[in-house]
Each structure stands twice: as structure tokens, then as C-alpha cells.
Amino acid sequence: TCTQIFTHLFLNMSGQKKVLFVVTSNGVMHGTDKTTGWYLPELAHPYHVLHKAGYQVDYVSPMGGKAPIDDGSVKNFSADAVCADFLKSPEMERLYVTKHPEEINPTDYVAILYVGGHGPMWDTPDNAALQRLCAQIYEAGGVVAAVCHGPCGIVNVKLSDGKYLIDGKEVTGFSNAEEEAVGLTQVMPFLLEDKMKERGARYHAAANWQPNVLVCERVVTGQNPASATPLGEAIVKLLSL
């Protein structure tokens, strides 16, 4: 079942303590004058959990270089201590010099985490280099995680057997109801909930804005910003087995 965790999965990765965060290179909602990017708590909160647990984090984006932050997320979470600390930390500066996918050696990482924000909906789903990295990390026994709109980066990932990574797995992500609530249903290139279902996933949503994290084998998904910390905790738990 999707709650079963197998303790032998990470034996071939013993001693490695690095997690790869995927962030968007895209700072605009196409067809509008709205800005976007990666969403602050969906990076800062998992980073905080993983860093405390002793994991190093690297950042990769479709184009490499500067990864734009969603300004709205900075304003919305200005009172959040973890987010405020991250913005002032040297770690934030690394988001200006993210790695290009071709620079990444997947064997260096025990997990890959796709950060949300609306930005990745346009530049992450069809990025073949990122898809290869994700599949290679997963098939080597690693964890694949994604939060909010981050799962858009895994909907098209296929494994070596030709099946979609999320086919048959229990997952979540930003729901159709949440997209409607923020008034962006018509702006999105596709609806994440619908696409996950199309790929054969068993999608589950909680009520809007409520924490919701699903662990299915080694795929960990969170529905929204409130799910970012428990997502990080679920990754640590999986990697500690």
C-alpha cells in the first residue's frame, strides 16, 4: 500500500545527505500582466526542516541562473518567521545562481523536491532534462516530492518501463477548487488536479488551504502552502528509514 515504506531502498545511497530543489525560471503568467515565480513558504519551510535534519540543498531551474520569487508570497508571508529568516539568509542568494539541469549529477541526491508557485506551470512540465533527473533519482531509490503547483513538474515524468511516475499512486497538489478561489482557472495552461488524474494518479484534495500531504511509496506530495512543512517532515521520515 501507499503507507508502506521499505527500509532497504536507501542502502545504495548511504552517507549522502543532499536534496535537489527544483524552482521555476518563469516570472510571468503567460497571456497576462501578472507576475509570478516560486512561492516563498513552499521553499523556505521544507528547507528549514531538511536543514535542521542535516541535509544539504542544491537548486536547479529550467534555465539556470536567477529563479524569480513570487512577490505576492513575500507579502503574504511577511509575518512568517521561517520565511523572513530565509529571505535574510545567504541561502536566498543561491536562488540567483541556480544550476542548469545539465550541470546536475542525479547520483548526488537522495531526493528531489519541486517547489510550487504558479511560475512552474509554464516551464517545468515539459522540461526533458528535469524529467530525466527526476526519473533517475527515483529509480535509484530516491524520494520524489512536490508541493502545491510543484507537482506539475512530475505529471509528465516517465520511468524506464514507459509508465508515468504517478500512474496508480495516491497524490495531491493545488486543487481545482483552490485555483478557482484565486481566480486563475482560465489563466493556467492546464489544471493540475485534472492532469494528475489523466496520468492515472489517485488524486485526493483536502478543503481549500488546509494541510494535506500524501506519501505513496517514495512519492510525497503536498496540496498547498500550508502543506510545505509537513511535506518536509515526511521527506525526512522517509530518508531516515
C-alpha positions as CSV (number, residue, x, y, z in Angstrom):
1,T,0.0,0.0,0.0
2,C,1.0,3.6,-0.2
3,T,1.7,3.8,3.5
4,Q,4.3,1.1,3.4
5,I,7.9,2.2,3.5
6,F,10.6,-0.2,2.6
7,T,13.8,0.1,4.6
8,H,16.2,-1.3,2.0
9,L,15.6,1.5,-0.5
10,F,18.4,3.8,0.6
11,L,21.2,1.3,1.3
12,N,22.8,2.2,-2.0
13,M,22.7,5.8,-1.1
14,S,24.1,5.6,2.4
15,G,26.2,8.6,3.5
16,Q,24.7,11.0,1.0
17,K,22.7,13.8,2.5
18,K,21.8,16.1,-0.4
19,V,18.3,17.1,-1.7
20,L,17.7,18.8,-5.1
21,F,15.1,21.6,-5.1
22,V,13.6,22.4,-8.5
23,V,12.4,26.1,-8.9
24,T,11.0,27.9,-11.8
25,S,12.8,30.2,-14.2
26,N,9.5,31.8,-15.2
27,G,8.3,35.1,-13.7
28,V,5.1,35.8,-15.6
29,M,1.7,34.3,-16.1
30,H,1.6,33.9,-19.8
31,G,-1.1,35.9,-21.6
32,T,-1.5,38.3,-18.7
33,D,0.4,41.2,-17.0
34,K,0.6,39.2,-13.7
35,T,3.9,38.3,-12.3
36,T,4.7,35.0,-10.6
37,G,7.7,32.8,-9.7
38,W,8.4,30.3,-7.0
39,Y,6.4,30.6,-3.8
40,L,8.4,31.5,-0.7
41,P,7.0,29.2,2.0
42,E,7.0,26.2,-0.3
43,L,10.8,26.5,-0.5
44,A,11.6,28.1,2.9
45,H,9.6,25.7,5.1
46,P,10.9,22.4,3.6
47,Y,14.4,23.9,3.5
48,H,14.1,24.7,7.2
49,V,13.0,21.2,8.1
50,L,15.6,19.5,5.9
51,H,18.4,21.8,7.0
52,K,17.7,21.1,10.7
53,A,17.8,17.3,9.9
54,G,21.3,17.7,8.4
55,Y,20.5,17.7,4.7
56,Q,22.3,20.0,2.2
57,V,20.1,21.6,-0.6
58,D,21.0,22.5,-4.1
59,Y,18.8,24.5,-6.5
60,V,18.1,23.7,-10.2
61,S,15.9,25.6,-12.6
62,P,14.9,25.0,-16.2
63,M,17.2,27.8,-17.5
64,G,19.7,28.0,-14.6
65,G,20.7,31.3,-13.1
66,K,18.2,33.6,-11.4
67,A,15.0,32.0,-10.3
68,P,12.3,34.7,-9.7
69,I,10.4,34.7,-6.5
70,D,6.7,35.4,-6.4
71,D,6.4,38.9,-4.8
72,G,3.0,38.1,-3.6
73,S,4.3,35.2,-1.5
74,V,6.8,37.6,0.1
75,K,4.0,40.0,1.1
76,N,1.6,37.2,2.2
77,F,4.2,35.6,4.4
78,S,5.9,38.7,5.8
79,A,4.9,37.7,9.3
80,D,6.2,34.2,8.9
81,A,9.4,33.8,10.9
82,V,10.9,31.0,8.8
83,C,10.2,32.8,5.6
84,A,11.6,36.1,7.0
85,D,14.8,34.3,8.2
86,F,15.2,32.6,4.8
87,L,15.0,35.9,2.9
88,K,17.8,37.4,5.0
89,S,20.0,34.3,4.9
90,P,22.9,33.6,2.5
91,E,20.8,30.7,1.2
92,M,18.5,33.1,-0.5
93,E,21.4,34.4,-2.6
94,R,21.8,30.9,-4.1
95,L,18.4,31.4,-5.9
96,Y,20.1,34.0,-8.1
97,V,22.6,31.4,-9.3
98,T,20.7,28.1,-9.6
99,K,22.2,25.3,-11.5
100,H,21.1,24.3,-15.0
101,P,19.7,20.7,-15.3
102,E,22.7,19.6,-17.5
103,E,25.0,20.5,-14.6
104,I,23.3,18.1,-12.2
105,N,24.6,14.6,-11.4
106,P,21.5,12.7,-10.2
107,T,23.6,10.2,-8.2
108,D,24.5,13.1,-5.8
109,Y,20.9,13.3,-4.4
110,V,18.7,11.2,-2.2
111,A,15.6,13.3,-3.1
112,I,14.3,15.8,-5.5
113,L,11.7,18.4,-4.4
114,Y,9.6,20.5,-6.8
115,V,8.8,23.9,-5.3
116,G,5.4,25.5,-6.2
117,G,4.2,28.8,-7.2
118,H,2.3,29.4,-10.4
119,G,5.5,30.0,-12.4
120,P,6.5,26.4,-12.9
121,M,3.2,25.6,-14.6
122,W,4.7,27.0,-17.8
123,D,8.3,26.0,-17.8
124,T,8.6,22.8,-15.8
125,P,6.1,20.1,-17.1
126,D,7.8,19.6,-20.5
127,N,11.4,20.1,-19.5
128,A,13.0,16.8,-20.7
129,A,16.3,17.3,-18.7
130,L,14.4,17.7,-15.5
131,Q,12.2,14.7,-16.3
132,R,15.3,12.6,-16.7
133,L,16.8,13.8,-13.4
134,C,13.6,13.0,-11.6
135,A,13.3,9.5,-13.1
136,Q,17.0,8.7,-12.4
137,I,16.8,9.8,-8.8
138,Y,13.6,7.9,-8.2
139,E,14.8,4.7,-9.9
140,A,18.0,4.8,-7.9
141,G,15.8,4.6,-4.7
142,G,15.4,8.3,-4.0
143,V,12.4,10.3,-2.9
144,V,10.4,12.5,-5.3
145,A,8.5,15.3,-3.6
146,A,6.4,18.2,-4.8
147,V,4.2,20.8,-3.2
148,C,1.2,23.0,-4.4
149,H,1.8,23.6,-8.1
150,G,5.2,21.8,-7.9
151,P,3.6,18.5,-9.0
152,C,3.2,20.0,-12.4
153,G,6.9,19.0,-12.8
154,I,6.2,15.3,-12.3
155,V,3.0,14.9,-14.3
156,N,4.9,14.0,-17.5
157,V,7.8,12.1,-15.9
158,K,8.0,8.5,-17.3
159,L,10.0,5.7,-15.8
160,S,12.2,3.2,-17.7
161,D,9.2,0.9,-18.1
162,G,7.4,3.6,-20.0
163,K,4.8,4.2,-17.3
164,Y,4.1,7.6,-15.8
165,L,5.7,8.1,-12.4
166,I,2.4,9.0,-10.7
167,D,0.3,6.3,-12.5
168,G,-1.6,4.4,-9.8
169,K,-0.1,6.5,-7.0
170,E,-2.0,8.5,-4.4
171,V,-1.2,12.1,-4.8
172,T,-2.3,15.6,-4.2
173,G,-1.5,19.1,-5.4
174,F,-3.2,22.5,-5.8
175,S,-6.8,21.7,-6.3
176,N,-9.3,22.9,-8.9
177,A,-11.3,24.5,-6.1
178,E,-8.2,26.4,-4.9
179,E,-7.4,27.5,-8.4
180,E,-11.0,28.8,-8.8
181,A,-10.8,30.5,-5.4
182,V,-7.7,32.6,-6.5
183,G,-9.4,33.4,-9.9
184,L,-6.8,31.7,-12.1
185,T,-8.6,28.8,-13.6
186,Q,-8.7,30.4,-17.0
187,V,-5.1,31.6,-16.9
188,M,-3.5,28.3,-16.2
189,P,-2.2,26.2,-19.2
190,F,-3.9,23.2,-17.6
191,L,-5.4,22.4,-14.2
192,L,-3.1,20.4,-12.1
193,E,-5.7,18.2,-10.4
194,D,-7.1,17.2,-13.8
195,K,-3.7,16.4,-15.3
196,M,-2.7,14.2,-12.4
197,K,-5.9,12.3,-12.8
198,E,-5.3,12.0,-16.6
199,R,-1.9,10.4,-15.8
200,G,-3.6,7.6,-13.8
201,A,-3.0,9.1,-10.3
202,R,-5.4,8.7,-7.5
203,Y,-5.8,12.4,-6.6
204,H,-7.1,13.4,-3.1
205,A,-7.8,17.0,-2.0
206,A,-8.5,18.4,1.4
207,A,-10.6,21.6,2.0
208,N,-9.1,24.7,0.5
209,W,-5.9,25.9,2.2
210,Q,-5.8,23.0,4.7
211,P,-2.6,21.0,5.2
212,N,-2.6,17.8,3.1
213,V,0.4,15.6,2.4
214,L,0.3,12.1,0.8
215,V,3.1,9.6,0.9
216,C,2.8,6.9,-1.7
217,E,5.8,4.6,-1.9
218,R,8.6,7.2,-2.5
219,V,6.4,10.0,-3.9
220,V,5.5,12.7,-1.5
221,T,3.0,15.4,-2.5
222,G,1.5,18.4,-0.7
223,Q,-1.6,20.3,-1.7
224,N,-0.8,24.0,-0.9
225,P,1.4,26.3,1.1
226,A,0.1,25.0,4.4
227,S,1.4,21.6,3.4
228,A,5.0,22.7,3.0
229,T,6.3,22.0,6.5
230,P,4.6,18.6,6.8
231,L,5.9,17.7,3.4
232,G,9.4,18.4,4.6
233,E,8.8,16.3,7.6
234,A,7.5,13.4,5.5
235,I,10.7,13.6,3.3
236,V,12.9,13.4,6.4
237,K,10.9,10.5,7.8
238,L,11.3,8.6,4.5
239,L,15.0,9.3,4.2
240,S,15.6,8.2,7.8
241,L,14.3,4.7,7.4
